[in-house]
Amino acid sequence: MIKDYYRESELLKALAHPVRLRMVEGLIKNECNVNRIVEKLGLPQSTISQHLSILRNRGIVKARKEGLKTCYKVVNPKVIELVKALDK
């Protein structure tokens, strides 16, 4: 049934952007904050925040407060498996 694949298709749509895919790849390896992601990818903070918002809304990453910083990490095991498979 098509309805059964709705969540998976939303997950894949979130990963379909090259910047988000690169962010997820990095966040699987290391939890980090927005400033570090900005530094690594060389994109504006607002762009990174928009992408992180999409990833959070899809349940791919979770945020954790560390003082004034917000740290992100990938928490979805399906996404971890998928990205590792793409890396092979």
C-alpha positions, 0 to 999 in steps of 0.5 A, spaced: 500 500 500 502 506 498 500 509 504 505 505 508 511 508 504 509 515 506 514 516 512 520 513 508 519 517 502 519 523 506 525 521 509 528 520 502 526 527 500 530 530 506 536 526 504 535 528 497 539 535 497 546 534 497 548 539 502 543 535 507 546 529 505 553 531 506 551 534 513 548 527 515 554 524 513 558 528 518 553 528 523 553 520 523 561 521 525 561 527 530 556 530 533 557 538 532 554 545 533 551 550 527 558 554 527 562 548 526 558 545 520 558 553 517 565 552 518 566 545 515 561 547 509 562 554 508 555 556 507 551 561 511 549 560 518 541 561 516 542 556 510 545 551 515 539 552 520 534 551 514 537 545 513 537 542 520 530 544 521 528 540 515 532 534 518 529 535 525 522 535 522 523 528 519 526 525 525 533 524 522 537 529 527 536 531 534 538 537 538 542 537 544 543 544 548 550 545 551 550 551 554 549 557 549 551 552 543 546 547 540 549 540 538 546 536 533 547 528 531 543 523 527 539 519 531 535 515 525 538 508 524 535 507 517 538 514 515 545 511 518 545 505 514 543 508 508 548 513 508 553 508 510 551 504 504 552 510 499 559 511 502 561 504 500 
